[in-house]
Amino acid sequence: MKKLSTKIWGLIVLFLLVTITFMYVLTEYLYEQLYVEDTETTMIEVGEKLLTKYKGGKVTDQFIEEVEEFNTYSNFDVFAVRNPRELSACVPFEIDYDALIGPNERKELLLGNAVTKIGYEERFERQIISVIMPLTDQNRLEGIIYLYYPLAKISELANKDVFMIIGCAIIFSALLGFFVYEGIRHIMRPLNDLQQAVEKMSDGHYETRVTVTSKDEIGKLSEAFNEMAASIEREDEAQKNFLATVSHELRTPISYMKGYSEAILQNFIDGKEKEEAISLIAREANRMERLTNELLELARTSNEQKFELYPIVLAETIRDAISLLEQKSVEKNIEITTSFDEEIIVEGHEEKLKQIFINTIENAIRYSNNDSTISILTKIVKGNAIIEIIDRGIGIPEKDLPHITERFYRVNKARSRSDGGSGLGLSIVDQLVKQHQGSIKIKSELGKGTTVSISIPLMEE
């Protein structure tokens, strides 16, 4: 797999090659368009001015001499001849007369047009541009004015400065290569750090973080990595705590059951103590069964992405939950008062909603004082059904409220398991409410009670 730095270098080299090719094509174009065409235009203008000296008729020796005098102050070599073959005595190179003025060229000259020729001449080792101007009289070609000029090569146009240009190009290339190298190294450093951090993370070092040194895309990527690493570290810590708590929750009842069952089998206890031991074993077995069911429910709600929602009459579902908990409320002489809007219909899953209300009301009963009251009411607020469960129990300290829906979280760590739950009930409620696209809010005041507000979207019309 190619490294990113290799790809960047490849891109730079490709860019340089494209630039060089473009400059070469541009130089050729400018040479042809500016230098060659400008030279041709200038030669034609000179030829046209010389044509003004011709008055028609035979080409005289005086006219030929006047044209040749122009060579003394012109950059071009200019000759006037009556017959093209006379040029052999004027120019220092061989001329193919048939190619110089063929049928097509003669036709153009008779029309009064100039003819331009460009060809390579070995003697000069360069291209020669020549312009032929016609001397015509009554549609007869009496002679020609011949102008020629050896074109300079592209290298010769900048011959004086060529070494300076080459030197500057070398220095510029070296400086460019240095700055590009440093730039790539600077860009790649945070990416290399990020790669090393990812490798450490894959080895289980979830505390790994990278230093954010910029606000660009790489900086944002580093910030995202740090956030991801922190999240994974929290999740890993939560998983360890979860496993430790589950182990602790199961170890205690198992120890009780194992100890008392061994004592019974070995006849260490009998009579009333034996009955109490069997009752304790049954109670601890029930608690283990409940804990296992809650763990399964929590795993199911965490993994279950979506379930089918259908119209549910909210009041009826809450009444079903209350009826299932009636025995527990009677044991503590707790009165449950209700105020329901019978018209509220929500989109939900009946069993899941019932689980939400059972867990929440059961918590209210468990932590309410004897001979107290629990109020349950429903109302509509901004397109959502609001269910409030209000108890007058022991309340929750303010510092514990943000953590109350965490798994196995207990407000009173010293509370015995007989008067406290597993710490999973509100975690299950929180997951189920979120799967209904709802929310849960808990307000509490220590010693005065707790209010749990659950929001569930209404059924759309």
N, C-alpha and C positions, 0 to 999 in steps of 0.2 A: 504494500500500500504506500503510495507516495505521500511524503510529508507535505504539510501546508506550505512550508518555506520553499520546498522544491517547486511547487505549483506557482508560487509568487515569482520566484526567479524565472521560471519558464515563461510566465506572462510578461515579465520585464524584457526578456530576450526577444520574445515575439514582437513586442511593441517596438523595440529598437530596430529589428529587421524590417518591420513595416515602415518605420520612419525613414530608414536609409533608402528603401525602395522608392518611397514617395518622393524623397529629396532628389533621387537620381532622375525619376520621371519628370519632376518639376524643373530640374536643371536643363534637361534635354528640351523640354517645352519652351522654357524661357530663351534658350539658345536659338531655337528655330524661329520663335515668334518675335523676339525682340531684336536679336543681333542680326540674323540672316535676313529677315523681312525688312528690317530697317535699312540694311545695306542695299538690298534690292531697290527699295523705294527711293533711296538717295541717288543711286545710279540712274534710275529712270528719270528722275527730276533733272539730273545733270544732262542726260541725253536729250531731253525735251528742250532744254535751254539752248543746247548746241544746234538742235534742228532749226531754231529760229534764224540761224545765220544762213541757212540754205534757202536760196531764192528760186529754185526750180531749174530745170534743164540739166545739162551735163554737169557732173561734179568736177569743179575746177581744182587746179593745183593750189590756188590761193585758199580755197575753202579747206582743203586737206591740211595745209600748213596752219591755218587758224585753229583747227581742231587739235592738232598735235601740240600747239603752244599751250593748250590747256593742261597738258601733263606736268608742266613746270610747277603748278600750284595746286594740283589735285591729288587726292589719295588714290585715285583710280588711274589705270592706264587706259587712254582713249585714242582710238585711231579711226580715221575716215578712209574708206577704200571704195573703188568703183566695182571691184570684183572680189568676192570673199577669198579667192586664192591668193590675192595680194597680201593677206594677213600673215603668210608664212615669213615675209620679210620684216614683219613688225613685232610679232610675239615670240617669246623665247621657248615655245613648246609646240609640239605637233598638233595640228587641228585636222579632224575628220570633217572635210567640207560638206560631204553628203549628209552626215549626221547633224552638222551645224545648221544648215538651211536645207531641210527636206521639203517635200511638197506641202506639208501642213504648215511649216514655218513660213514658207514663201507666201502662202495664202494669207497668213496673219499679217505679214509685212506689207503686202499689197493693200490690205485694209487699213494700214496706218498704225497697227498695234505693235508694241514692243514685244520681243521674244526673250525669255530668260532661260539660261541654261546653267545647271550646277553639276559638276563632275569632279572626280578625283584626278589630280595631276601628280604623277610620280616625281617629276622634277622638283616640285615644291613640297611634296609629301603632305599635301593637304587638299581640301576641296577648293575648286575655283568656281566663282560665280561670274557669269558673263551676261551682258545685256546687249541685244542687237536692236538698234533703232533704224527704221527704214528711211531712205532718201528717195521719195517717189515724185514722179511728175506725170500727170495724165495717165494714171494707172500703170505706169512703167516703173520698175525698180531700177533707179539709176545708180544706186550704191547703198552702203550701210555705214552707220557709225557703230563701232565695236568697243564696248567697255568691258574690262575684266578686273577682278580683284581676288587675290588669294584670301580665303576666309581663315581667320585665326581659330585654332583649336580651343576647346573649352578650357583645357589646362593652361593654355597660353594667356587666356583672358585674365587669369589671376596668378600668373607665373611669379610675379614679384612677391606676392604674399603667401605663396603656397606652403612654404616651410613654417611660416608663422601660424597659418591655419591648421596645419597638421599638428604642430606643437600644442596649440590651444585645444585642439580636439582631444589629444592624448591626456592633457591635464584635466580637461572637463570630464572625460570618461572616467579617469581615476577618482576624481572628487565625487562624481555621480555614483560610481560603484561603492565608494566608502559610505556615503550618506544612505544609499539604498540598503547596504548591509546593516548599518547601525539602525536604520528605521525598521527593517524586518526583524532584527534581534530584539528591538524594543517592543514591537508588536507581538512577537512570539513568546516573550518572557512570561506574561500573565497566562497565556495559553499553556505553556509548559508547566507553570505552577498549578494550573487547573488540572492538567493531565495527571500530575503526581498526586494531587489531592484526591482525584477520582480513584486512582490505584489504591491509595490508603483506605478510602472508604470501602472499596471492594474487599479489603482485608479485614474489615470490621472496626476500623478506627473512626467511629462516627463523630468524634469530637473535632475532626479535621476541618479547618476553615482556610480560605484563601484571602489575601489582602486585596482590597478593592482600591485601585490607584487611578481610575478614570471614570468618566460618566458616559463613555461611548458604549457600543454594543458589547464589547468584551467586558467592560465594567458591569453592565447590566447582567451579563451571563454569570459573572463572578458573584454578584449579589444573589441571583437566583440559585446558584449552587449553594451559597451559604445558608439561604433560607431552606433549601431542600435538605441540607445536611442537619440543620437544627431540627427540622421536622422529623427526620429519620431518627436522630438521637433521642428526641422526646418519645417517639413511638417505640423505640427499642427499650428505653427506660420504663415506659408504661407497660410494655409486654413483660419485662422482667418483674416489675412490681405486681402485675396481674398474676403471673405464674406463682410468685412467692405468696401472694394473698390466697390464691386458690389452694395451694399446698397447705397453707396454715389453716384455712377454713375446713379443709377435709381431714387434716391430721388430728384435730381435736376430737371430733365425733368418732373417728376411727379408733382413737386411743381409748375413749370411754367404752365403746362397744367391745373392743378387744379385751380390755381389762375386766369388765364386768362379766363378759361371756366366759372367760377363762375361770373367773372366780366361781361362777355357777357350775361349770363343768366339773370343777375340782371340789365342789361342795364346801367352799369356804364360807358361803353365806347361805342362809335358809330363812324360811318364814317370811315375815314382813319385809325384811331387807332384800330378800330374793325378789319379791314382787316389785319393790321399788327399783331394783336393778333392771328387771325386765322392762318396766315402764320407761326407764331412762334410755335403755337400748332402743326401744321403739321410737321414742321421741327424737333421739339422735339420728336414727335411720330416716325418719320423716324429714328432718332438717337437711340431711344429705340429699334426699330425693328432691326436695324443693330447690336446693342450691344447684343441683345438676340440671333440673328443668330450666332454671333461670339462666344458667350458662348456655344451654342449648338455645333458648329463646334469644339471648343476646347475640350469639353467633349467627343465628338465622336472620335477625333484623339487620345485623351489620353487613351480611353478604347479600341480602335480598335487595336488589336495585329497585324494582317496581312490582307492584301487584295491582290487580284490577280494582278500580274504584267504581262505586255505584251509589245511587241516592240512598241515604240513611236518615231516618227520623231520629234526630239527636236525643230528644227527651226519652224515647223508649230504650235506647241503648244505655243511657246513664241509669235509668231505673233498674235495668237488668243487672248492671254492675252492683248497684246498692243492695239489691235483694240477695246477691251471693255473699255479701259481707254483713248481712243483718245479724248473724249470730255473734260475730266479733264485736259489733257495736253494742249489742245487748249485754255482753259480758262486762263491758266497762260503763254500762248505763249511759251511753252517748246517744243523744238525739240528733238525727240527720234531717235537717229542714231543706226543702227544695223550692226553687222558683224558676220554672222552665217556660221558655217560649215554645209552645207546642208546634208552631209553624216552621221552625228552623229545620231545614234539610241540608245536609252536607254531602259532599262527595267523599266517600271513604270505604274502608273495608270493615265490616261489622265486627268480626272477631278481633281485629287489631285495635279498633276503637275501644272495644270492651276491655281489652288488656290495658290500654292507657288509663281508663277510668278506675279499673280494679286496683292497679298498682298505686295510683295517686290517692284514692280514697282510703286504701288500706294503710298507707303511710300516715294519712291524717288521723285515722283511728289509733294507730300504734303510738303516736307521739302526742295525743290529746290526753288531757287529764280526765279522770273519772267524773261522771255526772256533768259533762260539758256538752257543748253543741257544735256540730259541723254544718255549715251552710254551703249548699251547692246551687248555683244559679247560671242561667244561660242568657245571652243577649247577642245582638248583631252590631258590629262596629266596622264600618268601611268595607263591606262585602265579605266579612269573616264572622264566623260564629265564635264567640268568646265563652269559654266555660271556666268559671271561678269556683275553686274549692277552698273554703275558708275554715280553718280550725282555730281553737282558742287554747292551743297546747303550749308546749315548752319553748317553741320558737327555735330559730337557727341564728347563731352569731354571724355578724356581717362579714367577718373574714372568711367564713366557710361557704357563703352563698355562691361565689364563682365556681366552686369545685363540687357542688352538691350533686351534679349529674355525672360525675366521673365514676368509673367502675370501682366498686368496693370502698367508695369513700364513706367514712363515718364521721359524723360531727363529734361524737363522744367516743374516743378511741378505747376508753375503759369500760364502755357499756357492755354488759353481759349479753351473750347471744340469745338469751331467753327474752330479753326485752328489746332487742335490736334486730334489724333485718340483715340481709347479706350485703347490702350496699349496692345491689344491682338493679333494684326496682326503678329508680328514676333514670338510670342509664338506658334501660329498655324503653321507658316512656319517651325520653329524648329522641332515640332513634326512630321510634314509630311515628312520633309527631312530625319529624323531618320528612319521613317517607310520605306523609299526607300533605306535604308542602306547607306545613304549619310551623308554629313556634311555641315555645314555653317560657314563661317568666315566673320567677319565684321571689316574693317579697316576704320578709319575716322580721319580727322584733322579738328579741329574747325575752321569754317569760310571758309574752302576750299572744303569740300564735303566728301562723303562717298562711299566706295566700298564694295558691298556685293558679296562674292564668294560662289556659291553653287556647291557642287560636287555630281554627281549622277553616279553610276556604269553604264558602257556601257553594251549593250546587248552582251551576250556571243555568240561566233560563234558556 
